[in-house]
Amino acid sequence: LDFEYHVSGNENGKALVMLNGNGGDYRCFEGDLYKPLSEHFKIIRFSTRGTGKTPLGNKKLTFELFCDDLKALLDYLGVKNILLVGNGTLALQIAYKVLGIKNEVITTPFSFAATANTLIWENLKPRFCDIDEKSFCIDVCKIERLISKNTSAILPVHTFGNICDIESLQNIADRYNLKLIFDAAHAFGVKYKNKSVFCYGDISAISFHSTKIFHSIEGG
């Protein structure tokens, strides 16, 4: 869909729902900040009825069309749950909060800066593990020596779409009671043993930024 929305608050406890349609024309609608997100979608559905176009042609921009596209995305990626956010950085930050990650997280230094930066922004300490020289993914043989009493999670990256050693990572996570979060920004549509890579670990985060193998130009 060629629109995006933003929900933010103001000093009156109201939600400002900003809709960006064709040509970057923002329109703002005020509502209750604490209403479910579905209520905000109703505002968007009402305000865009009969006004927008999709890249597929002259289809009207509607809430129902959005839901159809979302279901298609769920089916294609082979997952039951999905959360749409502004970018892959936010996706990782939300993952840490949802899983209650604290203290130290073992990750790879061979990634876009946001992988490590998200940890720092959430007051977590990254512990860097070297990478495998063939796959460029985290070297599972070097992870256990970095695990301490403060370690709460492992954050590998499917680098360039190359799949991490998923089974070894899960075994280590289970053995030490750690959460396993995949930075899957490069792995849209990638499968392992005939299943989407997003079916493995506790949470996977993806990005549609322009540097990714599959992207929407500006991200998401």
C-alpha positions in Angstrom: 0.0 0.0 0.0 1.4 3.4 -0.9 0.6 5.0 2.5 2.0 5.0 6.0 0.6 6.0 9.3 2.1 7.2 12.6 0.5 7.2 16.0 1.9 9.6 18.6 0.6 11.4 21.7 0.2 15.0 22.7 -0.1 16.8 26.0 -3.8 16.3 26.1 -3.5 12.5 26.1 -4.8 12.3 22.6 -3.5 10.3 19.7 -2.3 12.1 16.6 -2.8 9.7 13.7 -0.8 11.0 10.8 -1.5 9.5 7.4 1.0 9.9 4.6 -0.7 9.3 1.2 0.5 9.8 -2.4 3.1 12.5 -2.8 3.9 12.6 0.9 0.8 14.7 1.8 0.4 14.2 5.6 -3.0 14.5 7.2 -3.6 14.4 10.9 -6.5 13.0 12.9 -7.0 13.3 16.6 -8.3 10.4 18.7 -8.0 8.8 22.1 -4.4 7.7 22.7 -5.5 4.7 24.8 -7.9 3.1 22.3 -6.9 -0.2 20.6 -4.9 0.2 17.4 -7.9 -1.2 15.5 -9.8 2.0 16.5 -7.0 4.1 14.9 -7.3 2.0 11.8 -11.0 2.9 11.6 -10.0 6.5 11.4 -7.6 5.7 8.6 -10.2 3.6 6.8 -12.8 6.4 7.0 -10.4 9.2 6.0 -8.9 7.3 3.0 -12.1 5.8 1.6 -12.0 6.1 -2.2 -8.9 8.3 -2.2 -5.8 6.1 -2.6 -4.2 3.9 -5.1 -1.9 0.9 -4.7 1.0 -0.1 -6.9 -1.3 -2.7 -8.4 -3.5 -0.1 -10.1 -6.6 1.8 -9.2 -7.8 -0.3 -6.2 -9.2 1.8 -3.5 -7.2 2.2 -0.4 -9.2 0.5 2.4 -8.7 -1.2 5.7 -10.0 -4.4 4.2 -7.3 -4.3 1.4 -4.7 -3.7 4.1 -5.9 -6.8 6.0 -5.9 -8.9 2.8 -2.3 -7.8 2.2 -1.3 -8.6 5.8 -2.8 -12.1 5.6 -0.9 -12.7 2.3 2.3 -11.7 4.1 1.6 -14.0 7.0 1.0 -16.9 4.6 4.0 -16.2 2.5 6.4 -15.9 5.5 4.8 -19.0 7.1 4.2 -17.4 10.5 1.1 -17.0 12.7 1.9 -13.6 14.2 3.4 -10.5 12.8 3.9 -6.9 14.1 4.4 -4.1 11.6 6.7 -1.3 12.8 8.6 1.6 11.2 11.9 -0.2 10.7 14.1 -3.2 11.7 15.7 -1.2 14.6 12.3 -0.8 16.3 11.5 -4.4 15.7 14.6 -5.5 17.6 14.0 -3.1 20.5 10.4 -4.3 20.9 11.7 -7.9 20.9 13.9 -7.2 23.8 11.1 -5.7 25.8 8.6 -8.4 25.0 11.1 -11.1 26.0 12.3 -9.2 29.1 15.9 -9.3 28.0 18.4 -7.9 30.6 22.1 -7.4 31.2 24.2 -9.0 28.4 23.4 -10.3 25.0 25.8 -12.3 22.8 25.8 -11.0 19.2 27.9 -10.6 16.1 30.1 -7.6 15.2 29.6 -8.3 11.5 26.3 -6.5 10.9 24.8 -3.1 10.4 25.5 -0.9 13.4 21.8 -1.0 14.4 22.1 -4.6 15.6 24.5 -3.6 18.4 23.1 -0.1 18.8 19.6 -1.4 19.7 21.1 -3.3 22.6 22.9 -0.2 23.9 19.8 1.9 23.5 17.9 -0.6 25.7 20.6 -0.5 28.3 21.9 -3.9 27.4 25.6 -4.9 27.0 26.6 -6.5 23.7 29.2 -9.3 23.9 30.7 -9.8 20.5 31.3 -13.3 19.2 33.5 -13.9 16.1 32.0 -15.1 12.8 32.3 -18.2 10.7 34.7 -17.4 7.8 32.5 -19.2 5.3 28.9 -18.1 6.1 29.8 -14.8 7.8 27.3 -15.7 10.5 28.0 -16.0 14.2 30.4 -18.9 15.0 28.5 -21.2 17.2 31.7 -22.9 18.4 32.8 -19.7 20.1 29.5 -18.7 21.9 29.6 -20.8 25.0 32.9 -19.4 26.2 31.2 -15.9 26.3 28.2 -17.0 28.4 28.2 -15.7 31.9 25.7 -15.4 34.7 24.6 -12.1 33.2 23.8 -13.4 29.7 20.1 -13.4 28.9 20.0 -13.9 25.1 21.8 -14.6 21.8 21.3 -12.3 18.9 22.6 -13.9 15.6 22.2 -12.4 12.1 21.4 -14.3 9.0 24.1 -12.4 7.1 23.4 -11.7 3.4 20.6 -14.3 3.7 23.0 -17.0 4.7 21.2 -19.0 7.4 22.9 -19.3 10.8 23.5 -22.7 12.4 19.9 -22.6 13.8 19.9 -26.0 15.5 23.2 -25.5 17.3 22.1 -22.0 18.4 18.8 -23.4 19.7 20.6 -26.2 21.6 22.9 -23.6 23.3 20.0 -21.4 24.1 18.1 -24.3 25.6 21.1 -25.5 27.6 21.7 -22.2 29.2 18.1 -21.0 29.4 18.7 -18.1 27.0 16.3 -16.3 24.6 17.2 -16.6 20.9 16.4 -13.5 18.8 17.3 -13.5 15.1 18.2 -10.4 13.2 16.7 -11.7 9.9 16.8 -8.4 8.1 18.5 -10.1 5.1 16.3 -13.2 5.2 12.9 -12.3 3.7 11.5 -15.5 2.2 14.4 -17.7 3.2 13.6 -21.2 4.3 15.3 -23.9 6.4 14.1 -27.5 6.2 11.1 -26.4 4.2 10.1 -23.9 6.9 10.5 -20.2 7.1 13.5 -19.1 9.1 11.0 -16.9 11.0 9.6 -20.1 12.6 12.8 -20.6 14.6 14.0 -19.0 17.8 11.8 -16.8 20.0 11.5 -13.8 17.7 12.8 -12.8 14.3 13.1 -9.2 13.2 13.1 -8.1 9.5 13.8 -4.9 7.6 12.7 -3.6 4.2 15.4 -0.9 4.0 16.9 -0.3 0.6 20.2 -2.2 1.4 18.4 -5.4 2.0 18.0 -8.2 -0.5 14.2 -7.7 -0.5 13.2 -4.1 0.3 10.5 -1.5 -0.1 13.0 1.3 -0.9 12.7 3.2 2.4 12.2 0.5 4.9 9.6 -0.9 7.4 
